[in-house]
């Protein structure tokens, strides 16, 4: 085993949903490992500061608009990315959204927003980039799932359905494209503080309850994800495909709050 297998120098990584949050965590980790970047967001103007940060690392960084709910937008982004970059070696399907509601309150439009973004978007971005990867005979696709890919949670019906779908999709695409030298894996974070859920972390009682359910007794930190995304994007994971890697502090073990000791 050589650390050189984790080196992404000479590789180009495309990361969707980089205007904030975990998308920037993933892209930064890949850049620090040596990869040049193509980053996307619905509004490319929101990427200017992050693009400058990546270029300051000495990496090429192309910022493009892409709405993963719009097939024409995906196709236009892909064409421009391939025009501007010599090759695309790595794809991280990070773009996603959530609407947290009791199941009885979920609307038709809520369902479509979440599934179209998280699941349909992941598929059609993968399809577009895979056409290019197949031509070059190499690719690493990292789909972003969630703890809800393998477990249910009240108030997260459509979100859990979308992330469970991403896990199943990952296995199917791995079987489809493995013959072309492409691996497809799912990186599934547990509880990490992001702009989407930051308000929940202001509730100390809820945070205490959450930590009691996590064997490592804390929510995730961005640095807990960086090694995993580099691993799945690198030669170190060359014989791993169709798998879901949970980064959840052990919460998927089914840990629960300990019962109070009897007096």
Secondary structure as GFF3:
##gff-version 3
##sequence-region A 1 263
A	DSSP	three_ten_helix	3	6	.	.	.	ID=ss1
A	DSSP	beta_strand	12	15	.	.	.	ID=ss2
A	DSSP	alpha_helix	21	32	.	.	.	ID=ss3
A	DSSP	beta_strand	36	41	.	.	.	ID=ss4
A	DSSP	three_ten_helix	44	47	.	.	.	ID=ss5
A	DSSP	alpha_helix	48	56	.	.	.	ID=ss6
A	DSSP	beta_strand	61	65	.	.	.	ID=ss7
A	DSSP	alpha_helix	71	84	.	.	.	ID=ss8
A	DSSP	beta_strand	90	93	.	.	.	ID=ss9
A	DSSP	three_ten_helix	103	105	.	.	.	ID=ss10
A	DSSP	alpha_helix	108	115	.	.	.	ID=ss11
A	DSSP	pi_helix	116	120	.	.	.	ID=ss12
A	DSSP	alpha_helix	121	136	.	.	.	ID=ss13
A	DSSP	beta_strand	139	144	.	.	.	ID=ss14
A	DSSP	three_ten_helix	147	149	.	.	.	ID=ss15
A	DSSP	alpha_helix	157	177	.	.	.	ID=ss16
A	DSSP	three_ten_helix	178	180	.	.	.	ID=ss17
A	DSSP	beta_strand	182	189	.	.	.	ID=ss18
A	DSSP	three_ten_helix	198	202	.	.	.	ID=ss19
A	DSSP	alpha_helix	204	212	.	.	.	ID=ss20
A	DSSP	alpha_helix	223	233	.	.	.	ID=ss21
A	DSSP	three_ten_helix	235	237	.	.	.	ID=ss22
A	DSSP	beta_strand	244	247	.	.	.	ID=ss23
A	DSSP	three_ten_helix	251	253	.	.	.	ID=ss24
###
